[in-house]
């Protein structure tokens, strides 16, 4: 898919009121188009399901993850848990997944969830910075484009985006918290998207609930585990359960979106 086609999807989303014209303009800057294309993956025509659930991960690969006891291993384990849970569900054939690391590496573009790559020490190294706003905008814009691509082809689509970080933004140059918040709110308002985030405690210097609120996320979709294995595993288990529940049907998605991590 060309950059021009991606931009056309955003223009269509703005025309139908899914996003505001201001948001459409913000995510159509020239250098973001190529990054979005890296994540789009499987074409709509190659998906046989009558409806789809798209899951996108933004996984922190900053150097500070290594300061958490077994931090890199826990991040890999958590991502893989969510994949395994969804791949083992009855809806697996209609679920596509995409994973981008916080410093811009795409682990895999959108593909059938049973085929995508698991995270491990061979493909994940926590050595980068924290461009949280920039890369959140990229992964959200990728999700928006992919959902729009399916909808434009007559295939109902819903998106679940999961952001995991252990630090506040330090290295963004293109997007601010406010610009991200505009995109988040537009997407959530469309009722096609759930946007969730996990902020792993960095020793008390960052209020992740405040960080994610500034980025437009709703409290019910924010988790703030401590930086210990037990709490991190529990948080990923909650993400996994919520993602599986939301993927079961349009009604389940709507209930999950309204209820957040605490939805029955």
Secondary structure, 3 states (H helix, E strand, C coil): CCHHHHHHHHHHHHHCCCCCHHHHHHCCCHHHHHHHHHHHCCCHHHCCCCEEEEEEEEECCEHHHHHCCCHHHHHHHHHHHHHHHHHCCCCHHHEEEEEEECCCCEEEEEEECCCCCCCCCCCCCCCECCCHHHHHHHHHHHHHHHHHHHHHCCCEEEEEEEEEECCCCCCCCCCCHHHHHHHHHHHHHCCCEEEEEEECCCCCCCCHHHHHHHCCCCHHHEECCCCCHHHHHHHHHHHHHHHHHHCCCHHHHHHHHHHHHHCC
